[in-house]
């Protein structure tokens, strides 16, 4: 039985190659044109739902999560005078030039500004050009409250639906001065708690 099985592949090979190559009518000429390579689709990188230590995402930053209470043992603390007990601004020694706004006991916004080492998953951070932002986030623009053009806000169009969203502040130099992640109306505050 072993010999019969080993002969089967050889018999099939012989049958495939038994066509006469001496018959000129049996030969065909095939022309192959290489396919034109397709341009890769331009898509924004997926945003990781669980933030790394220095990546700001729609979920949060480090141990802070948008829509949740500040975890016990967190290094985020209110420093200095606060506008009210209802709204507090927190900072952490682990994240210089970064602050969080807590309203009604829950994190409502996290903001990074010039000097922060925190970035979005796309690598965008304070100091990035408006063009870099628009490459991934073609958000509508609204005038900046304090900075003349080209200063503006670029806010995610879904910001008003209650989910966490992104908002970029573009300064007078055409570069990102701050990036905010949070929920409205706090995402739109222009002076910390107001």
TIRO-2110 file (N, C-alpha, C; in Angstrom, 1 decimal):
// TIRO-2110
0.8, -1.2, 0.0, N, 1, A
0.0, 0.0, 0.0, CA, 1, A
0.9, 1.3, 0.0, C, 1, A
2.0, 1.2, 0.7, N, 2, A
2.9, 2.3, 0.8, CA, 2, A
3.4, 2.7, -0.6, C, 2, A
3.8, 1.7, -1.4, N, 3, A
4.3, 1.9, -2.7, CA, 3, A
3.3, 2.5, -3.6, C, 3, A
2.1, 2.1, -3.5, N, 4, A
1.0, 2.6, -4.4, CA, 4, A
0.8, 4.1, -4.1, C, 4, A
0.8, 4.5, -2.8, N, 5, A
0.5, 5.9, -2.5, CA, 5, A
1.7, 6.8, -3.0, C, 5, A
2.9, 6.3, -2.9, N, 6, A
4.0, 7.1, -3.3, CA, 6, A
4.1, 7.3, -4.8, C, 6, A
3.4, 6.3, -5.6, N, 7, A
3.4, 6.4, -7.0, CA, 7, A
2.3, 7.3, -7.5, C, 7, A
1.3, 7.6, -6.7, N, 8, A
0.2, 8.4, -7.2, CA, 8, A
0.7, 9.8, -7.5, C, 8, A
1.4, 10.5, -6.7, N, 9, A
1.9, 11.9, -7.1, CA, 9, A
2.8, 11.8, -8.3, C, 9, A
3.6, 10.8, -8.5, N, 10, A
4.4, 10.7, -9.7, CA, 10, A
3.5, 10.5, -10.9, C, 10, A
2.5, 9.7, -10.8, N, 11, A
1.6, 9.5, -11.9, CA, 11, A
0.9, 10.8, -12.3, C, 11, A
0.5, 11.5, -11.3, N, 12, A
-0.2, 12.8, -11.6, CA, 12, A
0.8, 13.8, -12.3, C, 12, A
2.0, 13.8, -11.8, N, 13, A
3.0, 14.7, -12.4, CA, 13, A
3.2, 14.3, -13.8, C, 13, A
3.3, 13.0, -14.1, N, 14, A
3.5, 12.5, -15.5, CA, 14, A
2.4, 12.9, -16.3, C, 14, A
1.1, 12.8, -15.8, N, 15, A
0.0, 13.1, -16.6, CA, 15, A
-0.1, 14.6, -17.0, C, 15, A
0.4, 15.4, -16.0, N, 16, A
0.4, 16.9, -16.3, CA, 16, A
1.5, 17.2, -17.3, C, 16, A
2.6, 16.5, -17.3, N, 17, A
3.6, 16.9, -18.2, CA, 17, A
3.6, 16.0, -19.5, C, 17, A
2.6, 15.2, -19.7, N, 18, A
2.6, 14.3, -20.8, CA, 18, A
2.1, 15.0, -22.1, C, 18, A
1.6, 16.3, -21.9, N, 19, A
1.2, 17.0, -23.1, CA, 19, A
2.3, 17.2, -24.1, C, 19, A
2.1, 17.0, -25.3, N, 20, A
3.2, 17.1, -26.3, CA, 20, A
3.6, 18.5, -26.5, C, 20, A
4.9, 18.8, -26.3, N, 21, A
5.4, 20.1, -26.5, CA, 21, A
5.8, 20.3, -27.9, C, 21, A
5.7, 19.2, -28.7, N, 22, A
6.1, 19.3, -30.1, CA, 22, A
5.0, 19.8, -31.0, C, 22, A
3.7, 19.8, -30.5, N, 23, A
2.6, 20.3, -31.2, CA, 23, A
2.6, 21.9, -31.1, C, 23, A
2.9, 22.6, -32.2, N, 24, A
3.0, 24.1, -32.1, CA, 24, A
1.6, 24.7, -31.9, C, 24, A
0.5, 24.0, -32.3, N, 25, A
-0.8, 24.6, -32.1, CA, 25, A
-1.2, 24.6, -30.6, C, 25, A
-0.5, 23.7, -29.8, N, 26, A
-0.8, 23.6, -28.4, CA, 26, A
-0.2, 24.7, -27.6, C, 26, A
0.8, 25.3, -28.1, N, 27, A
1.5, 26.4, -27.4, CA, 27, A
0.8, 27.7, -27.5, C, 27, A
0.7, 28.4, -26.4, N, 28, A
0.1, 29.8, -26.5, CA, 28, A
1.1, 30.8, -25.9, C, 28, A
1.0, 32.0, -26.4, N, 29, A
1.9, 33.0, -25.9, CA, 29, A
1.0, 33.9, -25.0, C, 29, A
1.4, 34.0, -23.8, N, 30, A
0.7, 34.8, -22.8, CA, 30, A
1.5, 36.0, -22.4, C, 30, A
0.8, 37.2, -22.5, N, 31, A
1.5, 38.4, -22.2, CA, 31, A
1.0, 38.8, -20.8, C, 31, A
1.9, 39.2, -19.9, N, 32, A
1.5, 39.6, -18.6, CA, 32, A
1.9, 41.0, -18.4, C, 32, A
0.9, 41.8, -18.0, N, 33, A
1.2, 43.2, -17.7, CA, 33, A
1.1, 43.4, -16.2, C, 33, A
2.2, 43.9, -15.6, N, 34, A
2.1, 44.0, -14.1, CA, 34, A
1.0, 45.0, -13.7, C, 34, A
0.4, 44.7, -12.6, N, 35, A
-0.7, 45.5, -12.1, CA, 35, A
-0.1, 46.8, -11.6, C, 35, A
-0.9, 47.9, -11.8, N, 36, A
-0.4, 49.2, -11.2, CA, 36, A
-0.7, 49.2, -9.7, C, 36, A
0.4, 49.4, -8.9, N, 37, A
0.2, 49.4, -7.5, CA, 37, A
-0.9, 50.4, -7.0, C, 37, A
-1.7, 50.0, -6.1, N, 38, A
-2.8, 50.9, -5.6, CA, 38, A
-2.2, 51.8, -4.5, C, 38, A
-2.6, 53.0, -4.5, N, 39, A
-2.1, 53.9, -3.5, CA, 39, A
-2.7, 53.5, -2.2, C, 39, A
-2.0, 53.4, -1.1, N, 40, A
-2.6, 53.0, 0.2, CA, 40, A
-3.6, 54.0, 0.6, C, 40, A
-4.7, 53.5, 1.2, N, 41, A
-5.7, 54.4, 1.7, CA, 41, A
-5.1, 55.3, 2.9, C, 41, A
-5.5, 56.5, 2.8, N, 42, A
-5.0, 57.4, 3.9, CA, 42, A
-6.1, 57.4, 5.0, C, 42, A
-5.7, 56.8, 6.1, N, 43, A
-6.5, 56.7, 7.3, CA, 43, A
-5.8, 57.2, 8.5, C, 43, A
-6.5, 57.8, 9.4, N, 44, A
-5.9, 58.2, 10.6, CA, 44, A
-5.6, 57.0, 11.5, C, 44, A
-4.5, 56.9, 12.2, N, 45, A
-4.2, 55.8, 13.1, CA, 45, A
-5.3, 55.7, 14.1, C, 45, A
-5.6, 54.4, 14.5, N, 46, A
-6.6, 54.2, 15.5, CA, 46, A
-6.1, 54.8, 16.8, C, 46, A
-7.0, 55.4, 17.5, N, 47, A
-6.7, 55.9, 18.9, CA, 47, A
-6.9, 54.8, 19.9, C, 47, A
-5.9, 54.6, 20.6, N, 48, A
-5.9, 53.5, 21.7, CA, 48, A
-6.9, 53.9, 22.7, C, 48, A
-7.9, 53.1, 23.0, N, 49, A
-8.9, 53.4, 24.0, CA, 49, A
-8.3, 53.5, 25.5, C, 49, A
-7.2, 52.8, 25.7, N, 50, A
-6.6, 52.8, 27.0, CA, 50, A
-5.3, 53.6, 26.9, C, 50, A
-5.3, 54.8, 27.4, N, 51, A
-4.1, 55.7, 27.2, CA, 51, A
-2.8, 55.1, 27.9, C, 51, A
-1.7, 55.4, 27.2, N, 52, A
-0.4, 55.1, 27.8, CA, 52, A
0.0, 56.3, 28.7, C, 52, A
1.1, 56.2, 29.3, N, 53, A
1.5, 57.2, 30.3, CA, 53, A
1.5, 58.6, 29.7, C, 53, A
2.0, 58.7, 28.5, N, 54, A
2.2, 60.1, 27.9, CA, 54, A
1.3, 60.3, 26.6, C, 54, A
0.3, 59.5, 26.5, N, 55, A
-0.6, 59.7, 25.4, CA, 55, A
-2.0, 60.1, 25.8, C, 55, A
-2.4, 61.2, 25.3, N, 56, A
-3.8, 61.7, 25.6, CA, 56, A
-4.7, 61.1, 24.6, C, 56, A
-5.8, 60.5, 25.1, N, 57, A
-6.8, 59.9, 24.2, CA, 57, A
-8.2, 60.4, 24.6, C, 57, A
-9.2, 60.0, 23.9, N, 58, A
-10.5, 60.3, 24.3, CA, 58, A
-10.9, 59.7, 25.6, C, 58, A
-10.2, 58.6, 26.0, N, 59, A
-10.5, 58.0, 27.3, CA, 59, A
-9.9, 58.7, 28.4, C, 59, A
-8.7, 59.4, 28.2, N, 60, A
-8.1, 60.1, 29.3, CA, 60, A
-6.6, 60.1, 29.2, C, 60, A
-5.9, 60.3, 30.3, N, 61, A
-4.5, 60.3, 30.4, CA, 61, A
-4.0, 59.7, 31.7, C, 61, A
-3.0, 58.8, 31.6, N, 62, A
-2.6, 58.1, 32.8, CA, 62, A
-3.7, 57.5, 33.5, C, 62, A
-3.8, 57.8, 34.8, N, 63, A
-4.9, 57.2, 35.6, CA, 63, A
-6.2, 58.0, 35.6, C, 63, A
-6.2, 59.1, 34.9, N, 64, A
-7.5, 59.9, 34.8, CA, 64, A
-8.3, 59.4, 33.6, C, 64, A
-9.6, 59.3, 33.8, N, 65, A
-10.5, 58.9, 32.8, CA, 65, A
-11.6, 59.9, 32.7, C, 65, A
-11.9, 60.3, 31.5, N, 66, A
-13.0, 61.3, 31.2, CA, 66, A
-14.3, 60.7, 31.7, C, 66, A
-15.1, 61.5, 32.5, N, 67, A
-16.4, 61.0, 33.0, CA, 67, A
-16.3, 60.2, 34.3, C, 67, A
-15.1, 60.0, 34.8, N, 68, A
-14.9, 59.2, 36.1, CA, 68, A
-14.3, 60.1, 37.1, C, 68, A
-14.5, 59.6, 38.4, N, 69, A
-13.8, 60.3, 39.5, CA, 69, A
-12.3, 60.1, 39.5, C, 69, A
-11.6, 61.0, 40.1, N, 70, A
-10.1, 60.9, 40.2, CA, 70, A
-9.9, 59.7, 41.1, C, 70, A
-9.1, 58.7, 40.6, N, 71, A
-8.9, 57.5, 41.5, CA, 71, A
-8.1, 57.9, 42.8, C, 71, A
-8.5, 57.1, 43.8, N, 72, A
-7.8, 57.3, 45.1, CA, 72, A
-6.3, 57.0, 44.9, C, 72, A
-5.4, 57.7, 45.5, N, 73, A
-4.0, 57.5, 45.4, CA, 73, A
-3.4, 58.2, 44.1, C, 73, A
-4.2, 58.8, 43.4, N, 74, A
-3.7, 59.6, 42.2, CA, 74, A
-2.9, 60.7, 42.6, C, 74, A
-1.9, 61.1, 41.8, N, 75, A
-1.1, 62.3, 42.1, CA, 75, A
-1.7, 63.6, 41.6, C, 75, A
-2.8, 63.5, 41.0, N, 76, A
-3.5, 64.7, 40.6, CA, 76, A
-4.1, 65.4, 41.8, C, 76, A
-3.8, 66.7, 42.0, N, 77, A
-4.2, 67.5, 43.1, CA, 77, A
-4.6, 68.9, 42.7, C, 77, A
-5.6, 69.5, 43.5, N, 78, A
-5.9, 70.9, 43.3, CA, 78, A
-4.8, 71.7, 43.9, C, 78, A
-4.3, 72.7, 43.2, N, 79, A
-3.2, 73.5, 43.7, CA, 79, A
-3.7, 75.0, 43.7, C, 79, A
-3.4, 75.7, 44.8, N, 80, A
-3.8, 77.1, 44.8, CA, 80, A
-5.3, 77.4, 45.0, C, 80, A
-5.7, 78.6, 44.8, N, 81, A
-7.1, 79.0, 44.9, CA, 81, A
-7.9, 78.4, 43.8, C, 81, A
-9.1, 77.9, 44.2, N, 82, A
-10.0, 77.3, 43.2, CA, 82, A
-11.3, 78.2, 43.1, C, 82, A
-11.8, 78.2, 41.9, N, 83, A
-13.0, 79.0, 41.6, CA, 83, A
-14.2, 78.6, 42.4, C, 83, A
-14.4, 77.3, 42.7, N, 84, A
-15.5, 76.9, 43.5, CA, 84, A
-15.3, 75.4, 43.9, C, 84, A
-16.1, 74.9, 44.8, N, 85, A
-16.1, 73.5, 45.1, CA, 85, A
-16.7, 72.7, 44.0, C, 85, A
-17.5, 73.3, 43.2, N, 86, A
-18.2, 72.5, 42.1, CA, 86, A
-17.3, 72.3, 41.0, C, 86, A
-16.3, 73.1, 40.7, N, 87, A
-15.4, 73.0, 39.6, CA, 87, A
-14.0, 73.2, 40.2, C, 87, A
-13.1, 72.2, 40.0, N, 88, A
-11.7, 72.3, 40.5, CA, 88, A
-10.8, 72.0, 39.3, C, 88, A
-9.6, 72.7, 39.4, N, 89, A
-8.5, 72.5, 38.4, CA, 89, A
-7.4, 71.7, 39.1, C, 89, A
-7.1, 70.6, 38.5, N, 90, A
-6.0, 69.7, 39.1, CA, 90, A
-4.8, 69.7, 38.2, C, 90, A
-3.7, 69.5, 38.9, N, 91, A
-2.4, 69.3, 38.1, CA, 91, A
-1.7, 68.1, 38.8, C, 91, A
-0.6, 67.6, 38.1, N, 92, A
0.1, 66.5, 38.6, CA, 92, A
1.6, 66.7, 38.3, C, 92, A
2.5, 66.4, 39.3, N, 93, A
3.9, 66.5, 39.0, CA, 93, A
4.4, 65.6, 37.9, C, 93, A
3.6, 64.6, 37.6, N, 94, A
4.0, 63.7, 36.5, CA, 94, A
3.8, 64.2, 35.1, C, 94, A
2.9, 65.3, 35.1, N, 95, A
2.6, 65.9, 33.8, CA, 95, A
2.7, 67.4, 33.8, C, 95, A
3.9, 67.9, 33.7, N, 96, A
4.1, 69.4, 33.7, CA, 96, A
3.3, 70.0, 32.5, C, 96, A
2.8, 71.2, 32.7, N, 97, A
2.0, 71.9, 31.6, CA, 97, A
0.8, 71.2, 31.2, C, 97, A
0.2, 70.4, 32.1, N, 98, A
-1.0, 69.7, 31.8, CA, 98, A
-2.0, 69.9, 33.0, C, 98, A
-3.3, 70.0, 32.7, N, 99, A
-4.2, 70.2, 33.9, CA, 99, A
-5.5, 69.5, 33.5, C, 99, A
-6.3, 69.2, 34.6, N, 100, A
-7.6, 68.5, 34.4, CA, 100, A
-8.6, 69.4, 35.1, C, 100, A
-9.8, 69.4, 34.5, N, 101, A
-11.0, 70.1, 35.2, CA, 101, A
-11.9, 69.0, 35.7, C, 101, A
-12.3, 69.1, 37.0, N, 102, A
-13.2, 68.2, 37.6, CA, 102, A
-14.4, 69.0, 38.0, C, 102, A
-15.6, 68.5, 37.5, N, 103, A
-16.9, 69.1, 37.9, CA, 103, A
-17.8, 68.0, 38.4, C, 103, A
-18.5, 68.3, 39.5, N, 104, A
-19.4, 67.4, 40.1, CA, 104, A
-18.7, 66.0, 40.4, C, 104, A
-17.5, 66.2, 40.8, N, 105, A
-16.7, 65.0, 41.2, CA, 105, A
-16.2, 64.1, 40.1, C, 105, A
-16.3, 64.5, 38.8, N, 106, A
-15.8, 63.7, 37.7, CA, 106, A
-14.9, 64.5, 36.8, C, 106, A
-13.9, 63.8, 36.2, N, 107, A
-13.0, 64.5, 35.3, CA, 107, A
-13.8, 64.8, 34.0, C, 107, A
-13.9, 66.1, 33.7, N, 108, A
-14.6, 66.5, 32.5, CA, 108, A
-13.7, 67.0, 31.3, C, 108, A
-12.5, 67.3, 31.7, N, 109, A
-11.6, 67.8, 30.6, CA, 109, A
-10.1, 67.6, 31.1, C, 109, A
-9.3, 67.2, 30.1, N, 110, A
-7.8, 67.2, 30.3, CA, 110, A
-7.2, 68.0, 29.2, C, 110, A
-6.3, 68.9, 29.6, N, 111, A
-5.7, 69.9, 28.7, CA, 111, A
-4.2, 69.8, 28.7, C, 111, A
-3.5, 69.9, 27.6, N, 112, A
-2.1, 69.9, 27.5, CA, 112, A
-1.7, 71.2, 26.8, C, 112, A
-0.6, 71.8, 27.3, N, 113, A
-0.2, 73.1, 26.7, CA, 113, A
1.3, 73.1, 26.4, C, 113, A
1.8, 74.2, 25.9, N, 114, A
3.2, 74.3, 25.6, CA, 114, A
4.1, 73.9, 26.7, C, 114, A
5.1, 73.0, 26.4, N, 115, A
6.0, 72.5, 27.4, CA, 115, A
5.6, 71.1, 27.8, C, 115, A
4.4, 70.7, 27.5, N, 116, A
4.0, 69.3, 27.9, CA, 116, A
4.6, 68.3, 27.0, C, 116, A
5.0, 67.1, 27.5, N, 117, A
5.5, 66.0, 26.8, CA, 117, A
4.4, 65.1, 26.3, C, 117, A
3.2, 65.3, 26.7, N, 118, A
2.1, 64.5, 26.3, CA, 118, A
1.7, 64.8, 24.9, C, 118, A
1.4, 63.7, 24.2, N, 119, A
1.0, 63.8, 22.8, CA, 119, A
-0.3, 63.0, 22.5, C, 119, A
-1.0, 63.2, 21.4, N, 120, A
-2.0, 62.3, 20.9, CA, 120, A
-1.4, 61.1, 20.3, C, 120, A
-2.1, 60.1, 20.1, N, 121, A
-1.6, 58.9, 19.4, CA, 121, A
-1.0, 59.1, 18.1, C, 121, A
-1.5, 60.2, 17.4, N, 122, A
-0.9, 60.6, 16.1, CA, 122, A
0.4, 61.3, 16.2, C, 122, A
0.8, 61.6, 17.4, N, 123, A
2.1, 62.3, 17.6, CA, 123, A
1.9, 63.8, 17.7, C, 123, A
0.7, 64.3, 17.6, N, 124, A
0.4, 65.7, 17.6, CA, 124, A
0.4, 66.2, 19.0, C, 124, A
1.0, 67.3, 19.3, N, 125, A
1.1, 67.9, 20.6, CA, 125, A
1.2, 69.4, 20.4, C, 125, A
1.3, 70.2, 21.5, N, 126, A
1.4, 71.6, 21.5, CA, 126, A
2.7, 71.9, 20.6, C, 126, A
2.5, 72.9, 19.8, N, 127, A
3.6, 73.3, 18.9, CA, 127, A
3.5, 72.8, 17.5, C, 127, A
2.6, 71.8, 17.3, N, 128, A
2.3, 71.3, 15.9, CA, 128, A
1.6, 72.3, 15.1, C, 128, A
1.8, 72.2, 13.8, N, 129, A
1.2, 73.2, 12.9, CA, 129, A
-0.3, 72.8, 12.7, C, 129, A
-1.0, 73.8, 12.3, N, 130, A
-2.5, 73.6, 12.0, CA, 130, A
-2.6, 72.6, 10.9, C, 130, A
-1.7, 72.7, 9.9, N, 131, A
-1.8, 71.7, 8.8, CA, 131, A
-1.6, 70.3, 9.3, C, 131, A
-0.7, 70.1, 10.3, N, 132, A
-0.6, 68.7, 10.8, CA, 132, A
-1.8, 68.2, 11.5, C, 132, A
-2.5, 69.1, 12.2, N, 133, A
-3.7, 68.8, 12.9, CA, 133, A
-4.8, 68.4, 11.9, C, 133, A
-4.9, 69.2, 10.8, N, 134, A
-6.0, 69.0, 9.8, CA, 134, A
-5.8, 67.8, 9.0, C, 134, A
-4.5, 67.3, 8.9, N, 135, A
-4.2, 66.0, 8.2, CA, 135, A
-5.0, 64.9, 8.8, C, 135, A
-5.2, 64.9, 10.2, N, 136, A
-5.9, 63.8, 10.9, CA, 136, A
-7.3, 64.3, 11.4, C, 136, A
-7.4, 65.6, 11.7, N, 137, A
-8.6, 66.1, 12.3, CA, 137, A
-9.1, 67.3, 11.5, C, 137, A
-9.8, 67.1, 10.4, N, 138, A
-10.3, 68.3, 9.6, CA, 138, A
-11.6, 68.9, 10.3, C, 138, A
-11.4, 69.4, 11.5, N, 139, A
-12.5, 69.9, 12.3, CA, 139, A
-12.9, 71.4, 11.8, C, 139, A
-14.1, 71.7, 12.0, N, 140, A
-14.5, 73.1, 11.7, CA, 140, A
-13.8, 74.1, 12.6, C, 140, A
-13.6, 75.3, 12.1, N, 141, A
-12.9, 76.3, 12.9, CA, 141, A
-13.9, 77.4, 13.4, C, 141, A
-13.7, 77.9, 14.6, N, 142, A
-14.4, 79.0, 15.2, CA, 142, A
-13.4, 80.0, 15.7, C, 142, A
-13.7, 81.3, 15.7, N, 143, A
-12.8, 82.3, 16.1, CA, 143, A
-12.3, 82.1, 17.6, C, 143, A
-11.1, 82.4, 17.9, N, 144, A
-10.6, 82.4, 19.2, CA, 144, A
-11.1, 83.6, 20.0, C, 144, A
-11.4, 83.4, 21.3, N, 145, A
-11.9, 84.4, 22.1, CA, 145, A
-10.9, 85.5, 22.4, C, 145, A
-9.6, 85.2, 22.5, N, 146, A
-8.6, 86.2, 22.9, CA, 146, A
-7.5, 86.4, 21.9, C, 146, A
-7.4, 85.5, 20.9, N, 147, A
-6.3, 85.6, 19.9, CA, 147, A
-6.8, 85.9, 18.5, C, 147, A
-6.2, 87.0, 17.9, N, 148, A
-6.6, 87.3, 16.6, CA, 148, A
-6.2, 86.3, 15.6, C, 148, A
-6.8, 86.3, 14.4, N, 149, A
-6.5, 85.3, 13.3, CA, 149, A
-5.0, 85.4, 13.1, C, 149, A
-4.4, 84.2, 12.9, N, 150, A
-5.0, 82.9, 12.6, CA, 150, A
-5.4, 82.1, 13.8, C, 150, A
-5.4, 82.8, 15.0, N, 151, A
-5.9, 82.1, 16.2, CA, 151, A
-7.3, 81.6, 16.0, C, 151, A
-7.6, 80.4, 16.5, N, 152, A
-8.9, 79.8, 16.3, CA, 152, A
-9.0, 78.5, 17.2, C, 152, A
-10.2, 78.0, 17.3, N, 153, A
-10.5, 76.7, 17.9, CA, 153, A
-10.9, 75.8, 16.8, C, 153, A
-10.4, 74.6, 16.8, N, 154, A
-10.8, 73.5, 16.0, CA, 154, A
-11.4, 72.4, 16.8, C, 154, A
-12.7, 72.3, 16.8, N, 155, A
-13.5, 71.4, 17.7, CA, 155, A
-14.1, 70.3, 16.9, C, 155, A
-14.0, 69.1, 17.4, N, 156, A
-14.6, 67.9, 16.8, CA, 156, A
-16.1, 68.2, 16.6, C, 156, A
-16.6, 67.8, 15.4, N, 157, A
-18.1, 68.1, 15.1, CA, 157, A
-19.0, 67.3, 16.0, C, 157, A
-18.5, 66.2, 16.6, N, 158, A
-19.4, 65.4, 17.5, CA, 158, A
-19.3, 65.9, 19.0, C, 158, A
-18.7, 67.0, 19.2, N, 159, A
-18.5, 67.5, 20.6, CA, 159, A
-19.8, 67.7, 21.4, C, 159, A
-20.9, 68.0, 20.7, N, 160, A
-22.1, 68.3, 21.4, CA, 160, A
-23.0, 67.1, 21.6, C, 160, A
-22.5, 65.9, 21.3, N, 161, A
-23.4, 64.7, 21.4, CA, 161, A
-23.2, 64.0, 22.8, C, 161, A
-22.4, 64.6, 23.7, N, 162, A
-22.2, 64.1, 25.0, CA, 162, A
-21.0, 63.1, 25.2, C, 162, A
-20.4, 62.7, 24.1, N, 163, A
-19.2, 61.9, 24.2, CA, 163, A
-18.0, 62.7, 24.4, C, 163, A
-16.9, 62.1, 24.8, N, 164, A
-15.6, 62.8, 24.8, CA, 164, A
-15.2, 63.2, 23.4, C, 164, A
-14.6, 64.4, 23.3, N, 165, A
-14.2, 64.9, 22.0, CA, 165, A
-12.9, 65.7, 22.1, C, 165, A
-12.3, 66.0, 21.0, N, 166, A
-11.1, 66.8, 20.9, CA, 166, A
-11.4, 68.3, 20.6, C, 166, A
-10.5, 69.1, 21.1, N, 167, A
-10.6, 70.6, 20.7, CA, 167, A
-9.1, 71.1, 20.7, C, 167, A
-8.8, 71.7, 19.6, N, 168, A
-7.4, 72.3, 19.5, CA, 168, A
-7.5, 73.8, 19.6, C, 168, A
-6.6, 74.4, 20.2, N, 169, A
-6.5, 75.9, 20.2, CA, 169, A
-5.3, 76.2, 19.3, C, 169, A
-5.5, 77.0, 18.3, N, 170, A
-4.4, 77.5, 17.4, CA, 170, A
-4.1, 78.9, 17.8, C, 170, A
-2.8, 79.1, 18.0, N, 171, A
-2.4, 80.5, 18.4, CA, 171, A
-2.1, 81.4, 17.3, C, 171, A
-1.6, 82.6, 17.6, N, 172, A
-1.4, 83.6, 16.6, CA, 172, A
-0.3, 83.2, 15.6, C, 172, A
0.5, 82.2, 16.0, N, 173, A
1.6, 81.8, 15.1, CA, 173, A
1.1, 80.6, 14.2, C, 173, A
-0.1, 80.2, 14.2, N, 174, A
-0.7, 79.2, 13.4, CA, 174, A
-0.3, 77.8, 13.9, C, 174, A
0.1, 77.7, 15.2, N, 175, A
0.5, 76.4, 15.8, CA, 175, A
-0.4, 76.1, 17.0, C, 175, A
-0.4, 74.8, 17.3, N, 176, A
-1.3, 74.4, 18.5, CA, 176, A
-0.7, 75.0, 19.8, C, 176, A
-1.5, 75.7, 20.5, N, 177, A
-1.1, 76.2, 21.8, CA, 177, A
-1.6, 75.3, 22.9, C, 177, A
-2.8, 74.7, 22.7, N, 178, A
-3.4, 73.7, 23.7, CA, 178, A
-4.2, 72.7, 23.0, C, 178, A
-4.3, 71.5, 23.6, N, 179, A
-5.2, 70.4, 23.1, CA, 179, A
-6.0, 70.0, 24.3, C, 179, A
-7.3, 69.9, 24.1, N, 180, A
-8.2, 69.5, 25.2, CA, 180, A
-9.0, 68.3, 24.7, C, 180, A
-9.2, 67.4, 25.7, N, 181, A
-10.1, 66.2, 25.5, CA, 181, A
-11.1, 66.3, 26.6, C, 181, A
-12.4, 66.2, 26.3, N, 182, A
-13.4, 66.2, 27.3, CA, 182, A
-14.8, 66.3, 26.8, C, 182, A
-15.7, 66.6, 27.6, N, 183, A
-17.1, 66.6, 27.2, CA, 183, A
-17.6, 68.1, 27.4, C, 183, A
-18.6, 68.4, 26.5, N, 184, A
-19.2, 69.7, 26.6, CA, 184, A
-20.1, 69.8, 27.8, C, 184, A
-20.3, 71.0, 28.4, N, 185, A
-19.8, 72.3, 28.0, CA, 185, A
-18.4, 72.5, 28.5, C, 185, A
-17.8, 71.7, 29.3, N, 186, A
-16.5, 72.0, 29.9, CA, 186, A
-15.4, 72.0, 28.8, C, 186, A
-15.6, 71.2, 27.8, N, 187, A
-14.6, 71.1, 26.7, CA, 187, A
-14.4, 72.5, 26.1, C, 187, A
-15.5, 73.3, 26.1, N, 188, A
-15.5, 74.6, 25.5, CA, 188, A
-15.1, 75.8, 26.4, C, 188, A
-14.9, 75.5, 27.7, N, 189, A
-14.5, 76.6, 28.6, CA, 189, A
-13.2, 77.2, 28.1, C, 189, A
-13.2, 78.6, 28.2, N, 190, A
-12.0, 79.3, 27.7, CA, 190, A
-11.1, 79.7, 28.9, C, 190, A
-11.6, 79.7, 30.1, N, 191, A
-10.8, 80.1, 31.3, CA, 191, A
-11.0, 79.1, 32.4, C, 191, A
-10.3, 78.0, 32.2, N, 192, A
-10.4, 76.9, 33.2, CA, 192, A
-11.8, 76.5, 33.5, C, 192, A
-12.4, 77.0, 34.6, N, 193, A
-13.8, 76.6, 35.0, CA, 193, A
-14.8, 77.5, 34.5, C, 193, A
-14.5, 78.3, 33.5, N, 194, A
-15.6, 79.1, 32.9, CA, 194, A
-15.3, 79.4, 31.4, C, 194, A
END
